[in-house]
Amino acid sequence: MEVSGVKIVLDHLTVGYPFWSLAAKGVFSPGIHLISGDVGSGKSTLALMMAGLRAPDNGTVIREGITRTMLSFQFPEFHVTGLSVADECASWNLDLDAVILSAGIDADEETPVLSLSRGELKRLHLTCVLFLDYDLLLLDEPFSSLDCPGKEQVCRQISERSGGITVIFTHEQSIFPRIDHIWEIAGGELVDCGDMPGAVVRWQHAPPLVKKLMRAGRIPHAVTPEGIREAACRTRG
Amino acid sequence: MISFENVRYRRLFIDTLTIAPGVTSIIGPNGSGKSTFLKICAGIAEPDCGTVLVDGRSPRETEIGYVNEFPDRNILFSTVKDELASPLRFRRTVCRETDRAVCTCGEMMGITRLLDRNMQDLSGGEKILVAIAAACISRPRVLILDECDSHLDADRCAWLDTILRASGAEYVIRCTQQMEAAANGDHLIFIEKGRVMHAGTPAAVFPLLAGTPFYPLSWRYPV
């Protein structure tokens, strides 16, 4: 992958509707970024702007060295282009058997894509997305509808990404991949919580278990299952 | 009680199952038949054989509120206000009473600020909040929610638990992938490959899932 030097800069973005607004500035370097925020805070709109699919009202999104961008929408049904699972895999130019095996879904080449359960459809979609390399990978709510083993598998795949910028927009509360940098949307602004592990103490949207651990003086060094286990089992804060 | 006897439908095989009043969480792997189970409970699908009864009556003879796992599949009308009013208008409730109920329900559900907006302008989480409100507005006896919490933040998930308790529904049946939420319910059913593998209270069922990803994190690591 040719990803060294890639960067995305949010240069004083603003976007406003009669009912809400969002202001964002910051620099996204290679690594895995997490953006959390309440329902309706503008996470998906920010993802669209970072992908170049929606223009901000003011400000600019500067993409340096980024030639391959992927935005995975919150709703996997938005990505469906084929009638069957075989058609869908072909639309990604991927091997059907490899995708079905990796996704772990009960389907064959003739299975209609929209007959899959929502969780299976999400597995199929994310498997196709994560089979390929990008300079900028934007994942809008990648964990919604996945079962717990599915979340763990996707987290492993994301954690193993070795280059490029990955941005996860989510309000997942339990299972996370390796996270390098945390951001959150609060009060209509994108707030930079910083790099891990220091970011976790500034993270207002931290999951309940992480908050509980911090109240007990056990600040997790990572929010992965391993990081949570280490903090929970730590005998000294 | 909601009772299942010798139910066969697609991948579901349920010999005998009873669900007591309260909040019941349905958990299990993707594609195991959870949504199909909910559709049968709601009367949206009828089993090929066997019976499902809600206190002795067919689901289709019971007042039921249902929220689909695909947010856009819940939407019938263009504005939030019309969407929320629709269950009452379909039953020809007088306009003044409907308007009052929409305001009251909007306040209770914390979505008053959304009432004048278009459905298609809402975020995924907001669409689900409106769908839950529309399912609750006619105060159904049975409330069925298919993975609604996968679109909600932590505060909204906690709030949803409170709302479900306050909805007045005698039976709340929810499919979820949030094990912490499932641990807070009254009953828990684990479905795998179309079969009910475990059923009981969370305290009885979760220990049977220890060592699997379905065991709640907060139980795994008590702080």
Interface residues (C-beta under 8 A of the other chain):
Chain A: Y17 F19 S36 G37 D38 V39 G40 K43 S44 Q74 F75 E77 I105 D106 L116 S117 R118 G119 E120 K122 R123 E141 F143 S144 S145 L146 D147 C148 P149 G150 K151 E152 H171 Q173 S174 I175 H205 P207 P208 L209 K212 L213 R215 A216 R218 P225 I228 R229 A232 C233
Chain B: G28 P29 N30 G31 K34 S35 E69 F70 P71 D72 R113 L114 R117 D121 L122 S123 G124 G125 E126 L129 E147 S150 H151 L152 D153 A154 D155 R156 C157 Q177 Q178 M179 E180 T212 P213 F214 L217 S218 R220 Y221 P222 V223
